[in-house]
């Protein structure tokens, strides 16, 4: 294989697929060549810390059977560890202090043991808190011939409202009708139900709990979204179609540019400056660094460490 050609991915997840569908060139830069912005996103830092805090509190309550208030305090401690020494931009409300406040607010609205949700038991001692999955697909890697793996992590799989539901928490700055509607076709949640199906879990749908973090207040909204069997089958068919397009791009060593709305959606694509330059390599070295988030090991790796795993 050409030494300058990046490895084809051995695993894919919802975020990678969403990126590829929006802009194959961004997918190549971010997940094949592993360029990541040197400046970390406050939304990712705060969201990850919040999720870690919720997970720690739930484990303390449902697994260790600790008092509710102690569980929340353990969740706050874990949140602060995960937030670390990241310096929140002054214009953002997602500081460590405000994110801690959001966690406390969350558990006043969805009290542990009183919100109607109990994590399912996956075995004698395994609770459905932070359910990880790694499902082999019927799509061989072009070099190793091993199956490509579909990976992900759900915040919780719980008994709720007479059925089994995947539970997902999301921090945001704005809640409302448009926030609620955006999940109906979201591939992430179809993938959750697909993975549950593969593990013999009959999940009825997904419960999404949004927590808005503003400088003066907090708010929350809970919505439910469902995926009947035909939608899961369509999602799987589309997954294989996208992997096929991905493989063709890799073989041709050319990745299409979007050059449209996705370049400016949300806070804007971090690679916009790269795509505006006739010499992108100059800017990549200046504003980006190479690192890999390994979804299976749940830690940052160097490119060399990551690629060595698959040799």
LUMMI-131503 format. One record per residue (C-alpha): residue number from 1; residue in one letter; chain; y, z, x. Coordinates in nm, 3 decimals. Layout:
N
(NUM "A" "A" (Y Z X)) ...
//
This chain:
311
(1 "X" "A" (0.000 0.000 0.000)) (2 "X" "A" (0.356 -0.076 0.116)) (3 "X" "A" (0.490 0.236 0.294)) (4 "X" "A" (0.825 0.191 0.119)) (5 "X" "A" (0.668 0.170 -0.223)) (6 "X" "A" (0.662 0.504 -0.407)) (7 "X" "A" (0.341 0.651 -0.541)) (8 "X" "A" (0.261 0.575 -0.901)) (9 "X" "A" (0.271 0.907 -1.092)) (10 "X" "A" (-0.053 1.099 -1.130)) (11 "X" "A" (0.086 1.301 -1.421)) (12 "X" "A" (0.329 1.223 -1.701)) (13 "X" "A" (0.502 1.453 -1.947)) (14 "X" "A" (0.741 1.421 -2.239)) (15 "X" "A" (1.053 1.428 -2.021)) (16 "X" "A" (0.924 1.160 -1.785)) (17 "X" "A" (0.828 0.933 -2.073)) (18 "X" "A" (1.162 0.986 -2.246)) (19 "X" "A" (1.342 0.897 -1.923)) (20 "X" "A" (1.134 0.582 -1.871)) (21 "X" "A" (1.198 0.466 -2.228)) (22 "X" "A" (1.572 0.522 -2.190)) (23 "X" "A" (1.607 0.366 -1.843)) (24 "X" "A" (1.323 0.261 -1.611)) (25 "X" "A" (1.559 0.259 -1.311)) (26 "X" "A" (1.649 0.624 -1.370)) (27 "X" "A" (1.278 0.702 -1.402)) (28 "X" "A" (1.210 0.536 -1.067)) (29 "X" "A" (1.488 0.724 -0.887)) (30 "X" "A" (1.408 1.062 -1.041)) (31 "X" "A" (1.028 1.071 -1.066)) (32 "X" "A" (0.894 0.816 -0.819)) (33 "X" "A" (1.151 0.845 -0.540)) (34 "X" "A" (1.216 1.209 -0.636)) (35 "X" "A" (1.596 1.208 -0.607)) (36 "X" "A" (1.751 1.507 -0.786)) (37 "X" "A" (2.121 1.603 -0.801)) (38 "X" "A" (2.219 1.866 -0.544)) (39 "X" "A" (2.431 2.036 -0.810)) (40 "X" "A" (2.195 2.197 -1.060)) (41 "X" "A" (2.261 2.173 -1.433)) (42 "X" "A" (2.378 2.491 -1.604)) (43 "X" "A" (2.189 2.379 -1.917)) (44 "X" "A" (1.860 2.362 -1.727)) (45 "X" "A" (1.920 2.690 -1.545)) (46 "X" "A" (2.019 2.884 -1.858)) (47 "X" "A" (1.751 2.721 -2.074)) (48 "X" "A" (1.477 2.794 -1.820)) (49 "X" "A" (1.591 3.153 -1.772)) (50 "X" "A" (1.608 3.210 -2.148)) (51 "X" "A" (1.255 3.072 -2.196)) (52 "X" "A" (1.123 3.294 -1.915)) (53 "X" "A" (1.283 3.597 -2.078)) (54 "X" "A" (1.132 3.522 -2.418)) (55 "X" "A" (0.790 3.469 -2.261)) (56 "X" "A" (0.805 3.798 -2.066)) (57 "X" "A" (0.909 3.994 -2.376)) (58 "X" "A" (0.632 3.840 -2.587)) (59 "X" "A" (0.365 3.912 -2.326)) (60 "X" "A" (0.482 4.272 -2.293)) (61 "X" "A" (0.463 4.316 -2.671)) (62 "X" "A" (0.153 4.120 -2.774)) (63 "X" "A" (-0.058 4.157 -2.459)) (64 "X" "A" (0.050 4.488 -2.304)) (65 "X" "A" (0.134 4.659 -2.637)) (66 "X" "A" (0.457 4.809 -2.503)) (67 "X" "A" (0.735 4.944 -2.728)) (68 "X" "A" (0.962 4.674 -2.868)) (69 "X" "A" (1.281 4.787 -2.692)) (70 "X" "A" (1.104 4.806 -2.357)) (71 "X" "A" (0.972 4.453 -2.411)) (72 "X" "A" (1.324 4.317 -2.465)) (73 "X" "A" (1.445 4.494 -2.150)) (74 "X" "A" (1.160 4.338 -1.951)) (75 "X" "A" (1.260 4.001 -2.095)) (76 "X" "A" (1.620 4.054 -1.982)) (77 "X" "A" (1.501 4.147 -1.634)) (78 "X" "A" (1.293 3.829 -1.607)) (79 "X" "A" (1.584 3.621 -1.737)) (80 "X" "A" (1.812 3.755 -1.464)) (81 "X" "A" (1.552 3.688 -1.196)) (82 "X" "A" (1.514 3.327 -1.312)) (83 "X" "A" (1.890 3.273 -1.345)) (84 "X" "A" (1.925 3.399 -0.989)) (85 "X" "A" (2.248 3.348 -0.800)) (86 "X" "A" (2.343 3.028 -0.978)) (87 "X" "A" (2.719 3.008 -1.029)) (88 "X" "A" (2.797 2.907 -1.384)) (89 "X" "A" (3.086 2.657 -1.415)) (90 "X" "A" (3.391 2.835 -1.564)) (91 "X" "A" (3.408 2.592 -1.856)) (92 "X" "A" (3.050 2.669 -1.964)) (93 "X" "A" (2.949 2.954 -2.196)) (94 "X" "A" (2.601 2.972 -2.042)) (95 "X" "A" (2.673 3.237 -1.781)) (96 "X" "A" (2.405 3.491 -1.694)) (97 "X" "A" (2.582 3.755 -1.901)) (98 "X" "A" (2.613 3.531 -2.209)) (99 "X" "A" (2.254 3.408 -2.172)) (100 "X" "A" (2.134 3.770 -2.159)) (101 "X" "A" (2.335 3.834 -2.473)) (102 "X" "A" (2.168 3.535 -2.637)) (103 "X" "A" (1.825 3.682 -2.562)) (104 "X" "A" (1.921 4.017 -2.717)) (105 "X" "A" (2.064 3.831 -3.017)) (106 "X" "A" (1.746 3.624 -3.050)) (107 "X" "A" (1.529 3.931 -3.081)) (108 "X" "A" (1.760 4.083 -3.344)) (109 "X" "A" (1.712 3.769 -3.553)) (110 "X" "A" (1.341 3.721 -3.476)) (111 "X" "A" (1.215 4.072 -3.420)) (112 "X" "A" (0.895 4.100 -3.218)) (113 "X" "A" (0.606 4.169 -3.454)) (114 "X" "A" (0.824 4.136 -3.765)) (115 "X" "A" (0.919 3.767 -3.772)) (116 "X" "A" (0.589 3.652 -3.923)) (117 "X" "A" (0.464 3.501 -3.596)) (118 "X" "A" (0.161 3.618 -3.403)) (119 "X" "A" (0.034 3.418 -3.104)) (120 "X" "A" (-0.314 3.280 -3.164)) (121 "X" "A" (-0.608 3.399 -2.958)) (122 "X" "A" (-0.754 3.126 -2.737)) (123 "X" "A" (-1.037 3.344 -2.611)) (124 "X" "A" (-1.123 3.709 -2.578)) (125 "X" "A" (-0.809 3.800 -2.381)) (126 "X" "A" (-0.601 3.481 -2.385)) (127 "X" "A" (-0.300 3.467 -2.615)) (128 "X" "A" (-0.122 3.147 -2.713)) (129 "X" "A" (0.197 3.239 -2.526)) (130 "X" "A" (0.325 2.963 -2.297)) (131 "X" "A" (0.034 2.731 -2.369)) (132 "X" "A" (-0.016 2.485 -2.082)) (133 "X" "A" (-0.209 2.163 -2.121)) (134 "X" "A" (-0.330 1.892 -1.886)) (135 "X" "A" (-0.511 1.618 -2.076)) (136 "X" "A" (-0.680 1.326 -1.896)) (137 "X" "A" (-0.580 0.990 -2.045)) (138 "X" "A" (-0.785 0.675 -2.073)) (139 "X" "A" (-0.558 0.512 -1.816)) (140 "X" "A" (-0.674 0.501 -1.452)) (141 "X" "A" (-0.435 0.552 -1.163)) (142 "X" "A" (-0.389 0.218 -0.982)) (143 "X" "A" (-0.474 0.367 -0.641)) (144 "X" "A" (-0.710 0.663 -0.694)) (145 "X" "A" (-0.872 0.531 -1.015)) (146 "X" "A" (-0.862 0.888 -1.152)) (147 "X" "A" (-0.726 0.936 -1.506)) (148 "X" "A" (-0.351 0.979 -1.543)) (149 "X" "A" (-0.289 1.330 -1.680)) (150 "X" "A" (-0.061 1.412 -1.973)) (151 "X" "A" (0.087 1.755 -1.905)) (152 "X" "A" (0.320 2.001 -2.071)) (153 "X" "A" (0.386 2.359 -2.175)) (154 "X" "A" (0.458 2.489 -2.522)) (155 "X" "A" (0.654 2.814 -2.560)) (156 "X" "A" (0.394 2.954 -2.802)) (157 "X" "A" (0.120 2.857 -3.046)) (158 "X" "A" (0.124 3.106 -3.331)) (159 "X" "A" (-0.009 3.195 -3.672)) (160 "X" "A" (0.284 3.146 -3.909)) (161 "X" "A" (0.338 3.076 -4.280)) (162 "X" "A" (-0.033 3.042 -4.348)) (163 "X" "A" (-0.105 2.796 -4.067)) (164 "X" "A" (-0.098 2.743 -3.692)) (165 "X" "A" (0.230 2.616 -3.545)) (166 "X" "A" (0.363 2.530 -3.203)) (167 "X" "A" (0.684 2.726 -3.139)) (168 "X" "A" (0.969 2.596 -2.925)) (169 "X" "A" (1.298 2.769 -2.841)) (170 "X" "A" (1.603 2.567 -2.746)) (171 "X" "A" (1.941 2.686 -2.622)) (172 "X" "A" (2.236 2.473 -2.725)) (173 "X" "A" (2.610 2.483 -2.779)) (174 "X" "A" (2.611 2.333 -3.128)) (175 "X" "A" (2.394 2.386 -3.436)) (176 "X" "A" (2.410 2.206 -3.767)) (177 "X" "A" (2.261 1.926 -3.975)) (178 "X" "A" (2.251 1.672 -3.691)) (179 "X" "A" (2.083 1.926 -3.461)) (180 "X" "A" (1.814 1.987 -3.725)) (181 "X" "A" (1.747 1.618 -3.791)) (182 "X" "A" (1.696 1.513 -3.430)) (183 "X" "A" (1.342 1.653 -3.401)) (184 "X" "A" (1.162 1.445 -3.666)) (185 "X" "A" (1.063 1.167 -3.424)) (186 "X" "A" (1.088 1.364 -3.100)) (187 "X" "A" (0.793 1.264 -2.883)) (188 "X" "A" (0.775 1.609 -2.721)) (189 "X" "A" (0.652 1.768 -3.044)) (190 "X" "A" (0.407 1.491 -3.128)) (191 "X" "A" (0.267 1.543 -2.778)) (192 "X" "A" (0.227 1.914 -2.849)) (193 "X" "A" (0.018 1.843 -3.156)) (194 "X" "A" (-0.183 1.581 -2.967)) (195 "X" "A" (-0.259 1.836 -2.692)) (196 "X" "A" (-0.349 2.104 -2.948)) (197 "X" "A" (-0.583 1.857 -3.115)) (198 "X" "A" (-0.753 1.787 -2.780)) (199 "X" "A" (-0.804 2.162 -2.731)) (200 "X" "A" (-0.953 2.210 -3.078)) (201 "X" "A" (-0.641 2.375 -3.222)) (202 "X" "A" (-0.548 2.249 -3.569)) (203 "X" "A" (-0.169 2.283 -3.546)) (204 "X" "A" (0.012 2.207 -3.872)) (205 "X" "A" (0.345 2.135 -3.705)) (206 "X" "A" (0.617 2.273 -3.480)) (207 "X" "A" (0.875 2.545 -3.544)) (208 "X" "A" (1.195 2.490 -3.345)) (209 "X" "A" (1.432 2.783 -3.305)) (210 "X" "A" (1.774 2.692 -3.178)) (211 "X" "A" (2.010 2.950 -3.029)) (212 "X" "A" (2.369 2.844 -2.973)) (213 "X" "A" (2.554 3.012 -2.687)) (214 "X" "A" (2.932 3.005 -2.723)) (215 "X" "A" (3.194 3.209 -2.541)) (216 "X" "A" (3.273 3.415 -2.850)) (217 "X" "A" (2.957 3.420 -3.060)) (218 "X" "A" (2.589 3.334 -3.100)) (219 "X" "A" (2.411 3.159 -3.384)) (220 "X" "A" (2.058 3.047 -3.464)) (221 "X" "A" (1.879 2.794 -3.680)) (222 "X" "A" (1.507 2.748 -3.744)) (223 "X" "A" (1.357 2.415 -3.848)) (224 "X" "A" (1.000 2.292 -3.897)) (225 "X" "A" (0.871 1.943 -3.821)) (226 "X" "A" (0.531 1.795 -3.902)) (227 "X" "A" (0.312 1.520 -3.758)) (228 "X" "A" (0.034 1.384 -3.983)) (229 "X" "A" (-0.266 1.224 -3.810)) (230 "X" "A" (-0.130 0.868 -3.838)) (231 "X" "A" (0.188 0.967 -3.649)) (232 "X" "A" (-0.015 1.123 -3.368)) (233 "X" "A" (-0.227 0.806 -3.347)) (234 "X" "A" (0.087 0.592 -3.331)) (235 "X" "A" (0.232 0.819 -3.061)) (236 "X" "A" (-0.085 0.782 -2.853)) (237 "X" "A" (-0.083 0.403 -2.890)) (238 "X" "A" (0.282 0.393 -2.780)) (239 "X" "A" (0.203 0.621 -2.485)) (240 "X" "A" (-0.049 0.367 -2.353)) (241 "X" "A" (0.195 0.081 -2.413)) (242 "X" "A" (0.459 0.264 -2.210)) (243 "X" "A" (0.214 0.338 -1.929)) (244 "X" "A" (0.128 -0.031 -1.921)) (245 "X" "A" (0.496 -0.124 -1.885)) (246 "X" "A" (0.534 0.143 -1.620)) (247 "X" "A" (0.242 0.002 -1.422)) (248 "X" "A" (0.379 -0.353 -1.440)) (249 "X" "A" (0.717 -0.234 -1.311)) (250 "X" "A" (0.544 -0.050 -1.027)) (251 "X" "A" (0.338 -0.355 -0.930)) (252 "X" "A" (0.646 -0.578 -0.937)) (253 "X" "A" (0.852 -0.308 -0.764)) (254 "X" "A" (1.137 -0.375 -1.004)) (255 "X" "A" (1.264 -0.125 -1.258)) (256 "X" "A" (1.488 -0.243 -1.541)) (257 "X" "A" (1.836 -0.099 -1.586)) (258 "X" "A" (1.953 0.017 -1.928)) (259 "X" "A" (2.326 -0.046 -1.864)) (260 "X" "A" (2.422 0.080 -2.210)) (261 "X" "A" (2.436 0.398 -2.421)) (262 "X" "A" (2.192 0.606 -2.218)) (263 "X" "A" (2.426 0.582 -1.917)) (264 "X" "A" (2.673 0.804 -2.104)) (265 "X" "A" (2.463 1.008 -2.348)) (266 "X" "A" (2.512 1.385 -2.340)) (267 "X" "A" (2.686 1.473 -2.013)) (268 "X" "A" (2.621 1.127 -1.871)) (269 "X" "A" (2.349 1.001 -1.639)) (270 "X" "A" (2.364 1.164 -1.294)) (271 "X" "A" (2.284 0.824 -1.140)) (272 "X" "A" (2.581 0.641 -1.297)) (273 "X" "A" (2.764 0.644 -0.963)) (274 "X" "A" (2.456 0.497 -0.794)) (275 "X" "A" (2.436 0.212 -1.043)) (276 "X" "A" (2.806 0.132 -0.991)) (277 "X" "A" (2.763 0.089 -0.616)) (278 "X" "A" (2.641 -0.222 -0.428)) (279 "X" "A" (2.506 0.017 -0.161)) (280 "X" "A" (2.339 0.297 -0.363)) (281 "X" "A" (2.162 0.446 -0.059)) (282 "X" "A" (2.496 0.570 0.078)) (283 "X" "A" (2.563 0.776 -0.234)) (284 "X" "A" (2.207 0.898 -0.280)) (285 "X" "A" (2.211 1.077 0.054)) (286 "X" "A" (2.548 1.233 -0.024)) (287 "X" "A" (2.497 1.366 -0.376)) (288 "X" "A" (2.120 1.392 -0.416)) (289 "X" "A" (1.824 1.550 -0.242)) (290 "X" "A" (1.452 1.489 -0.263)) (291 "X" "A" (1.244 1.753 -0.439)) (292 "X" "A" (0.961 1.760 -0.691)) (293 "X" "A" (0.895 1.994 -0.980)) (294 "X" "A" (0.518 2.027 -1.007)) (295 "X" "A" (0.435 2.093 -1.375)) (296 "X" "A" (0.084 2.212 -1.290)) (297 "X" "A" (0.180 2.456 -1.014)) (298 "X" "A" (0.512 2.545 -1.187)) (299 "X" "A" (0.711 2.537 -0.863)) (300 "X" "A" (0.933 2.316 -0.653)) (301 "X" "A" (0.759 2.115 -0.381)) (302 "X" "A" (0.870 1.887 -0.104)) (303 "X" "A" (0.777 1.522 -0.153)) (304 "X" "A" (0.527 1.558 0.133)) (305 "X" "A" (0.361 1.861 -0.030)) (306 "X" "A" (0.343 1.686 -0.365)) (307 "X" "A" (0.197 1.361 -0.234)) (308 "X" "A" (-0.054 1.545 -0.014)) (309 "X" "A" (-0.209 1.694 -0.330)) (310 "X" "A" (-0.319 1.350 -0.446)) (311 "X" "A" (-0.460 1.208 -0.123)) 
//
